[in-house]
Amino acid sequence: MPDFTAKDVQTLRQMTGVGMLDAKRALDENSGDMDKAVTWLREKGLASQAKRADRDASEGAVAVARSGNAVAIVQLRSETDFVAKSPEFVNFVNELAELVAAKGADAVAERADDLDTMNISLKENISIGRVVRIEAPDGGVADTYLHVQAGRGVNAVAVALAGGTEEIAHDIAAHIAFARPSYIRRDDVPEADVAAERETVEKIARNEGKPEAALEKVVEGRLGGWYKERVLLDQAFIKDEKQTIAKLLGDATVTEFAQVVVGD
């Protein structure tokens, strides 16, 4: 196995401006020799991307896929929406998502050559962003939701449930896409964040002149609203605001979810 470290990969990236996968492959191909890796990248026409690598890749597309009980999201970044909406770009991110669903997150490395080619042919800083793979637990279900805009995915969600149905999983994925929770349940929120918010809303209530006897109730009420912005189970279901996600789930539970949005 070639003798190089993650720090070597980072150094090569800084020297040449190439992406992580390209740098790692260059070191792999040249037994960890930094000088030879630089030459190899130049010969492949990749090191010339240095100036492009400094440009902001805030556009792109996301794709979702399923394989058995696993679902995946892959984000592909670009500089412009013009490139992100191109059939070549959209097809590639779809193929990456299918690969990840079938084989795992590390499988994107299998398409490193194609990524190199796309960087050269489209003349933009194109890179792989977030890669997510979620497996449903035994007896559970997993599903995805993809919001498409101008022919490309821009907002992707993957969710897994213990129990429940694919229909419920899909409804929850769609809800997450637009409600954007950060946590599944209240216990998942860092205690420090809760303490800081509690202190803040208490100060606000005191400054508003709320009576001391009512202070605790006011603080808890405002904390409840704060939780609803962040905690999935506390949120009102987007299709029926009379019920919460917790009520929609019934005996099922959300074991994991992920959301990837272009531009975030």
N, C-alpha and C positions, 0 to 999 in steps of 0.2 A: 504494500500500500504506500503511495507517495507520502513523503515526510514533509507536511506543511500544516500550518495552523489557520484558524479563522482570522487571526491577525494578518497572516500572509495574504489571504484572500482580500482583506480590506486594503492592504498596502497596494496590491496590484490594481485594485479598482481605482484607487486615488491616482496612481501613476498613469493609467490608461483611459479612465473614464468609462470603462465597460461595466456591465451589470454583474451581480453576484454570481449567477450561473456561468457566465462567460469566463469570469476570473477563475472560478473553481475548476472549470473544465481545462483552461489553459495550464493550470498548475498540475492537474491530473495527467495531461498529455505530455508534460515535460518534467515529470518526476520531481516536482516541487522547485525546480530551478527558476528563479525569478526572472533573470535576464532572458533565458530561452522562452519563458512564458510571454514576455513582452514582445519578443520577436514573432512568436507564433501568432499572437493577436494581430500584430501589424500585417503579417502575411495573409491572414484571414480577412483583412479589411475591417477589423473591429476596433482597433485602437484609435482609428480616426474618428470614432464616435465621441471622443473625449468632450468636445465642445457641446455636442448634443446632450450628453449625460448631465450637463450643468443646467439644462433648461427644465423648466417645471413641467412635470407630467401629471397635470391635474385632471385631465380628461380620461376617457377610456370606456370600458364596458365590463359588465359582470355577467356571468352565466351560471346556471344551475344544472345539475344532472342527478340521476339516481341509478344505483346498481344494487339490486337485491334490497337489503335492509339499510343500505348506506346512501346518504345524500351528500352532495358537494356543492361548494361555491368557489369560483375562481374569478379573480379580478385581474384584468389586463389594462395597464396604464398607457396613455399616450399624451401627446402635447395638445392635440386639437380634436375637436369633435368630428371634423371632416374625416380624419383617419379612423376614429373610433366607430364611425357609422359605415365604414367600407365593408363590403362582403368578406374580403380576405381577413380583416381584423375580427369581425363577428364570428366567422366560421372557426377561426383559430381558438378564440376563448371558449367557444362551445365544445370544441374537441378537447381542450385542456380540462374542462369540468368533467366530461365523460371519463377521461383518463384517471382523474383523481377519485371519482366515485368508485371506479372499478379497482384501482390499485393502491390508493393512498396519496397523501399530500406530497410525498417526495417524488411521485411519478412525473411531476412537471419537468424534472430535469431531463427526462427522455426526449423532450422536444426542444432542447437548448439550441440545436442547429437551426431549427425552423424559426426560433426567436431571433437568432443572429441574422438570418436571411431577411426577416421582416424589418429589422432595424435598418438594414442596408437598402432594401427596396423601397420602403416608405419614407426613409430619410427623416425619421423622428426618434426621439428618446422613448422607446417602447420597452416596458418592463412588466414583470409579473408582480402584482400586488399581493393582497391577502389570498390565502388558499385555506379553505376550511373543508373538513370532512367529518360528518357526524353519523354515527351508527345508532340505530334504534336498539333499545334493550330487548332481551328475550321476551317475546310476547307483545312487544310494543310496535309502534309505527313511526315512520318518519316521512316528512313531506317538505316541499319547498314552495316559494312564491317568487315570481320575477315580474317586476314592473318594467315594461318596455317603453322606450321613448325614441322616436325617430329610428326605429329598426334595430335598436341595441338595448340590452339590459342595463338599467341604471340603478336598480334597487333590488337586492337579492336577499332572501331569508331562507334559512334551513332550520327545521325544528324536529325534535324527537320527543315522543311521548311514551310513557309506560302505561299501557292500557289505551283506551280510546280508539278512535277510528281514523282512517286517512282523511275523511271529510273534516273532522274536527281539527286534525293536524294542519290541514291546508287553510282552514279558516283562521287558525291562530297565527300561521305564518303570514297571511295577508294582513291581519291585525298588526302584527309586529312591524311590517313594512311601513305602515303609516303612523303608528303610535310611538315607535322607536324606544321601547323600554331598554334599560341597561341591565336589569337584574330580573331573575325569576320570582323570587320571594323577598320579603323584608329582611329576613335573616342574612341574605346575601349582601346587603348594603354594608359597606365598611362602617364599623362603629364610630370611627372618628368623624366620618361625614355626617352621620346622624347627630352626633353630639354638637358639631359645629352648627348645623341647621337649627337644632333645638335652641341653642344659645342665641342665634340670630333672631328667630321668630319671637323668642321671649323678650328680647330687647325692643323689638318693634312693637309688641303688644304693650309693654310698659310705657314706651314713648307715646303711644296712642292714648294713654290714660286708662287702660283697662283696669278694672278693680282687681285687687289681689285675690279675692275669693274666686274670681272667674278665670284667673290667669292660666291655670293648668288646663282647663277645658279649651281655652282659646288656642294655646300652644299645640295641644294634641290635634285639634281640628286642622290647624294649618300644616302640621306635620303630615297629616293624612293626605292633604292635597299634594304635598311635596312627594310623598311616596307614590301617589298615582301617576306622577310624571315619569317615574323611574322604574317602578316594579310591575312586572307583567300581570301577576295575579290580582293586583289591586285595581287594574284598569277596567273601565267600562268597555265592553265588546263593541267594536266599531259598527257591526251590523245590527246590534240591538243594545243600546246603551242602558236598557233596564236591567241587564245582567252583567256581572263581572266575568273576567276570564276564569277566575276560580270557579264560579258557578257553571260556566259553560263546560269546563273540564269534567265536572262530576267526580267520579272515582279515579279518573286518569290523572297523571301528573306530567308536567313538562320536565324532562331530564336535562335538556340542553337546547340552546338555540344560538344562532349567529346571524348577524346582519351585516352586509357589505354594500355601501352606497358609493357610487362614483362621485368623486370630489371630496369625500370625507377623509 
